[in-house]
Each structure stands twice: as C-alpha cells, then as structure tokens.
Amino acid sequence: MGHSTPGGSSSGSAVGTAAGFSPLSIGSESDGSLVQPSIRAALYSIKGTVGGINMKGTMSGGAGFDSAGPVAKNVEDCADVMDILLPGRDFRSHLTKSWEGIHIAYLDYRTWQFEDWICDRLPEFDNEHEEAMISAFKTVEKVGAKVTYDAPLLLRKEIMERYNTVPIGDLGAYELACCFERFFRLFPNSSIRNLKDLIQFNKDHAELELPPNHSSQVQFESAIASPMTQEEYEKGLKHLRQSFRDATEKCFKATKADVIVASGESFLTTIASGSGYPIASVPLGFSSYNGRPHGMEIVARSGEEAMIFRVMSAWEATFPDARKPPPQLVNWDSDHEL
C-alpha cells in the first residue's frame, strides 16, 4: 500500500467524498477496505458488525468477514447512513460529544504498526504520528476519558497460532469464488458466470485487463484452486471467529475498556475482521513529512456501534481541525502543480 496510495478497495468511495463528488458514500470492508481509504482521505467511517447489514447487491468480500458502512466528512452523516443500514438504532442519540465515562484501551503503535511489505516504516512519519496519538489521548484524558496504554491483546498471528485456527487467508480464498458467483447472478445477460470465467476473460483481453505492472491473477487463481470444502469452511470460520472474540474479550475485560483504539497504520482491522466486530476510523491530522492524512481506528464489541458513535462524536468535538485541509491544498493554484 505504501504512503502514496488512497487505501483499500473502497478508495473510490473515500476519494469521491473527499473530492466533493458526493457529500457521503457507502463502502464495504473485509479487512481494512473501508477504514483505510477513509483515513487517507481525512474522513470518518464505520464498518458495521459482520452479519448485521444486508449485503445483497454488493460485491461482498465474503459473508464471513465483510460488512458495509458509510464514509463522510462528519459523524452526523455517518450516523444517518447507519440508521438506514441498521434501522431502528437511532445512532444520532448517541452523539453526545462527551468523553465522560468512556474507557479506551490503546494498542502500542510500534507493536501493531504495519510491516514494511504493506507500508514502509519511516521515522519521519512514524515519530510524528505516534506523538500525535499520544498527545490526543492526553487531551481526552483531561476531559473525562480513561486510557489504558499498551493494552494487552494478542496479535493476529499469535491468535491463530495459540488457538490453532485455520489461517484467515485460507477462509477468505474459499469465500472469494463463492462471492463472485453470487455477484454475477445479478447480471443474467453476462457471459461471465463465475471466477473461472473472469480469469479466462482477463487472459483473453490481457492488453486491457492485465497491464505489465499488474499482470498477476494469483488471488483469483488461488481461490478457484482452494481444496477447502463447505463443511471445512463453516467449521473453520466458526472456530476462528470464537478464537478472535475470546482473545479480544480478554483485552476488554483486562482493561475494563469500552473500545479498543489503535493507529490507522495498524493490524487492528484484522482483529475486527476475524472477530466480526464493528470498526470505525477518525482523522488525526496531516503528516508534515509527506502531507498525507493519518488517523485512528476504533473497535467495539459485536453490535455496539452506538458506543463507537459516542467515541466518534467526542473525537470530532475535541479535534475539529483534524480534517482541516493541508496547506498545499488551501494554497493551491490550479495553474500550477502541487
């Protein structure tokens, strides 16, 4: 992903909203595809609890991990969209703008940050980002929040090893072929009916579909080659979901926290994916090193989107300038390059 890309597969939703093509949008996420683009566009977003939102009509990443949610420039718009996606919850009533009584479990940045193969670790960016996070937590502590630093939570690899789960990637690969087949049913006139057809179409039109710097279809090919059966998938998903929730619940109980918060440059998205818990993003500011936005991610227990909205609302009220445009955009002259 690096420092220059707009994020994950819902980057179109985030970029379109940030650019003003739409006041808000909807994206979906299995592991970071919604919150990552939102962070990199200085927006707010929230992915609902897996299984809670009707995903019919979407190109879902898989029923086991995928869910949808809004992307917007403010928390109220996110709440209004989630009231449609999860009707009857009245999320606006939880926008208290107060930190009073909220307990946060913060995950250590250096332990949880992305590995270099996802995003290069650069001291010029990392030091400023970490300082901004710690400063933000010190601020919210002064206005009513309680923060447990370096909260104890197993990393995603540690959970899978300790609980002896099926690798989350294997489950995702099995789901992918099923998801494409389900998605293509929405287009009865298309000659492409499944993932195998799509792979062949891409090969037949390689000059358009497989440019030299993106010629691999390894994810697609791995999906159709998966030896996993439906029974093995269901059993493996159930065990993985229970394992991730058990590990996460231990963190909640040990810290007495309402939410777990980590850098937007972290693997917290995989914890949300494996557990099926809701996750949100909030903006933090812009890096002076490369100018790009950076932010935070928030996870709550299953079905506790309302608690996340309490935190998002308080965050927005405390840090109103977190998504203030950077100087190079404010002072941009359309006749000159950035």
C-alpha positions in Angstrom: 0.0 0.0 0.0 2.9 2.4 0.7 2.4 6.0 1.7 1.0 7.3 -1.6 -2.0 5.1 -2.5 -5.6 6.1 -1.5 -6.0 2.8 0.5 -8.1 -0.3 0.0 -10.9 -1.4 -2.3 -13.4 1.3 -1.1 -10.9 4.0 -2.0 -13.4 5.2 -4.7 -16.0 5.9 -2.1 -13.5 7.8 0.0 -11.8 9.8 -2.7 -15.2 10.7 -4.3 -16.5 12.0 -0.9 -13.3 13.9 -0.1 -13.3 15.5 -3.6 -16.9 16.7 -3.2 -18.4 14.5 -5.8 -20.8 13.3 -3.1 -21.4 14.5 0.5 -21.2 10.9 1.6 -20.8 7.4 0.3 -21.0 3.7 1.3 -18.2 1.3 1.1 -17.6 -2.3 2.3 -14.7 -4.0 4.1 -13.4 -7.4 4.9 -10.1 -6.2 6.3 -9.3 -2.5 6.1 -11.0 -1.8 2.8 -13.3 0.9 4.3 -11.4 2.5 7.2 -8.0 2.7 5.4 -9.2 4.8 2.4 -11.2 6.9 4.8 -8.2 7.6 7.0 -6.1 8.5 3.9 -8.8 10.9 2.8 -9.2 12.5 6.2 -12.8 11.3 6.6 -14.9 9.4 9.1 -16.2 5.9 8.5 -17.6 2.9 10.3 -18.0 -0.8 9.3 -20.9 -2.5 10.9 -20.9 -5.8 12.8 -20.4 -8.6 10.3 -23.8 -10.2 9.6 -25.8 -7.3 10.8 -26.1 -5.4 7.5 -27.9 -6.8 4.4 -25.1 -7.0 1.8 -27.4 -8.1 -1.1 -26.4 -6.3 -4.3 -22.8 -5.6 -3.3 -19.6 -7.1 -4.5 -19.0 -8.5 -1.0 -15.7 -9.9 0.1 -17.4 -12.7 1.8 -20.2 -13.3 4.4 -17.7 -14.4 7.0 -15.8 -11.1 7.1 -17.4 -8.4 5.0 -19.8 -5.7 6.1 -20.7 -2.2 4.8 -20.8 1.3 6.2 -20.7 5.0 5.5 -17.9 7.3 4.6 -18.4 11.0 5.3 -16.9 14.3 6.3 -18.7 14.4 9.6 -20.0 12.0 12.2 -23.7 13.0 11.9 -23.7 11.9 8.2 -22.2 8.6 9.2 -24.9 8.2 11.9 -27.7 9.0 9.4 -26.5 6.4 6.9 -26.1 3.7 9.6 -29.6 4.4 10.7 -30.7 3.2 7.2 -28.3 0.3 7.1 -29.2 -0.8 10.7 -32.7 0.7 11.1 -34.3 1.4 14.5 -31.0 2.1 16.3 -31.2 5.9 16.4 -27.5 6.5 16.3 -27.8 10.3 16.4 -29.0 10.0 20.0 -25.5 8.7 20.9 -23.7 11.7 19.5 -23.1 13.2 23.0 -19.8 14.9 22.1 -18.6 14.0 25.6 -15.7 11.8 26.8 -17.2 11.4 30.3 -17.2 7.8 31.3 -15.5 6.4 28.2 -12.6 4.0 28.8 -10.2 3.4 26.0 -7.7 0.5 25.5 -4.8 1.8 23.4 -2.6 -0.6 21.4 1.1 0.2 21.3 1.9 1.6 17.9 5.3 0.1 17.4 3.9 -3.4 18.2 0.9 -3.1 16.0 2.0 -1.0 13.1 2.0 -2.3 9.5 5.0 -4.3 8.4 7.2 -2.9 5.6 5.6 -5.0 2.9 2.3 -3.1 3.5 3.7 0.4 4.3 7.3 1.4 4.8 8.3 2.3 8.3 9.7 5.8 8.1 10.9 7.6 11.2 9.9 10.9 9.7 6.3 9.8 9.5 6.1 7.3 12.4 7.5 9.5 15.1 5.2 12.4 14.3 2.2 10.1 14.0 2.9 8.4 17.4 3.4 11.8 19.1 0.1 13.0 17.7 -1.7 9.9 19.0 -0.2 10.2 22.5 -1.0 13.9 22.6 -4.6 13.2 21.6 -5.0 10.7 24.3 -3.6 13.1 26.9 -6.1 15.6 25.7 -9.1 13.3 26.0 -8.0 12.2 29.5 -8.2 15.8 30.6 -11.9 16.0 29.6 -13.2 12.8 31.1 -11.9 9.7 29.2 -9.8 7.0 30.8 -7.0 5.5 28.7 -5.1 2.2 29.3 -1.9 2.4 27.4 -0.1 -0.6 25.8 -3.3 -2.7 26.2 -2.8 -6.5 26.2 -4.1 -8.0 23.0 -2.6 -10.9 21.1 -1.5 -10.0 17.5 -3.5 -11.6 14.7 -0.7 -14.2 14.0 -0.5 -15.0 17.8 -4.2 -15.7 18.0 -4.2 -18.1 15.0 -1.2 -19.9 16.5 -2.4 -20.1 20.1 -5.9 -21.2 19.2 -4.8 -23.3 16.3 -7.2 -21.8 13.8 -7.4 -22.2 10.0 -5.4 -19.3 8.5 -7.8 -16.4 7.9 -6.4 -16.1 4.3 -7.5 -19.6 3.5 -11.0 -18.9 4.6 -11.0 -15.7 2.5 -9.8 -17.5 -0.5 -12.6 -20.1 -0.3 -15.2 -17.3 0.1 -13.9 -15.3 -2.9 -15.0 -17.8 -5.5 -18.4 -18.1 -3.9 -18.8 -14.3 -3.7 -18.0 -13.8 -7.4 -20.5 -16.4 -8.4 -23.2 -14.8 -6.3 -22.4 -11.4 -7.6 -22.5 -12.4 -11.3 -26.1 -13.7 -10.7 -27.1 -10.1 -10.6 -26.2 -9.8 -14.3 -28.1 -12.5 -16.1 -27.0 -11.3 -19.5 -23.3 -11.5 -18.8 -21.3 -14.4 -20.3 -19.1 -14.4 -17.2 -20.8 -16.6 -14.6 -18.0 -17.4 -12.1 -14.5 -16.6 -11.1 -13.0 -19.1 -13.6 -14.8 -17.3 -16.4 -13.4 -14.0 -15.2 -9.8 -15.3 -15.1 -10.2 -16.5 -18.7 -11.7 -13.3 -19.8 -8.7 -11.4 -18.3 -6.3 -13.7 -20.1 -8.2 -13.2 -23.4 -8.1 -9.5 -23.0 -4.7 -9.2 -21.3 -3.9 -5.9 -23.1 -6.7 -4.2 -21.3 -7.1 -6.3 -18.1 -3.5 -7.3 -17.2 -1.1 -4.4 -17.7 2.6 -5.2 -17.3 2.9 -3.8 -13.8 -0.3 -5.6 -12.6 -0.4 -8.8 -14.6 -1.0 -11.3 -11.7 -4.2 -13.1 -11.0 -2.7 -15.1 -8.2 -5.5 -14.3 -5.7 -8.2 -15.3 -8.2 -6.3 -18.5 -9.2 -5.7 -19.4 -5.6 -9.4 -19.1 -4.8 -10.5 -21.5 -7.5 -7.7 -23.9 -6.5 -8.8 -24.0 -2.9 -9.2 -27.6 -1.7 -11.5 -26.5 1.2 -15.0 -27.9 1.4 -18.1 -26.1 2.5 -18.1 -28.1 5.7 -14.4 -27.3 6.4 -15.1 -23.7 5.7 -18.0 -23.4 8.1 -16.2 -25.3 10.9 -13.0 -23.3 10.4 -14.8 -19.9 10.3 -16.7 -20.7 13.5 -13.5 -21.6 15.3 -11.7 -18.6 14.1 -14.5 -16.3 15.0 -14.7 -17.7 18.5 -10.9 -17.5 18.9 -10.6 -13.9 17.8 -13.5 -12.9 20.0 -12.1 -14.7 23.0 -8.7 -13.0 22.6 -10.4 -9.6 22.2 -12.7 -10.1 25.1 -9.8 -10.8 27.3 -8.4 -7.4 26.4 -11.7 -5.7 27.1 -12.0 -7.4 30.5 -8.4 -6.8 31.5 -8.6 -3.0 30.7 -12.4 -2.5 31.5 -12.5 -0.7 28.2 -15.5 0.3 26.1 -13.4 0.4 22.9 -10.0 -0.6 21.6 -8.2 2.1 19.7 -5.1 1.8 17.6 -3.3 3.7 14.9 -4.8 3.7 11.4 -1.4 2.2 10.3 -2.0 -1.0 12.2 -3.4 -4.5 12.0 -6.4 -3.7 14.2 -8.6 -4.2 11.1 -7.7 -7.9 11.1 -8.8 -8.2 14.6 -12.2 -6.7 13.6 -12.3 -8.9 10.6 -11.6 -12.1 12.5 -14.0 -11.3 15.3 -16.7 -9.8 13.2 -16.7 -6.7 15.4 -17.5 -3.2 14.2 -14.6 -0.9 13.4 -14.5 2.8 12.7 -12.0 5.4 11.7 -11.4 9.0 12.7 -9.0 11.6 11.3 -6.0 12.8 13.3 -4.2 15.2 11.1 -1.7 15.5 8.2 1.9 14.4 8.2 4.4 17.2 7.8 6.7 14.7 6.2 4.6 13.7 3.1 1.4 15.7 3.6 -0.9 12.7 3.7 -3.7 12.3 6.3 -3.4 9.9 9.2 -5.9 8.7 11.7 -7.1 6.2 14.3 -9.2 3.1 14.3 -11.8 2.1 16.9 -13.2 -1.3 17.7 -16.1 -2.2 19.9 -17.9 -5.5 20.8 -20.4 -7.1 18.5 -23.5 -4.9 17.9 -22.0 -2.0 19.9 -21.9 0.5 17.0 -23.7 3.0 19.3 -20.6 3.0 21.6 -18.4 3.7 18.6 -20.5 6.6 17.7 -20.2 8.1 21.2 -16.4 8.0 20.7 -16.5 9.4 17.2 -18.7 12.2 18.3 -16.5 13.1 21.2 -13.4 12.9 19.0 -14.9 15.2 16.4 -15.9 17.8 19.1 -12.4 17.6 20.7 -10.4 17.7 17.4 -12.4 19.9 15.0 -9.3 20.7 12.9 -8.3 17.0 12.4 -9.6 17.0 8.8 -8.6 20.6 8.1 -7.1 20.7 4.5 -3.3 20.8 4.4 -1.6 24.0 3.3 -0.7 22.7 -0.2 -4.4 22.3 -0.9 -5.5 25.5 0.8 -2.9 27.5 -1.2 -3.2 25.5 -4.4 -3.3 27.5 -7.6 -5.0 25.5 -10.4 -2.4 26.9 -12.9 0.5 25.3 -11.0 1.4 21.8 -10.0 1.2 20.8 -6.3 
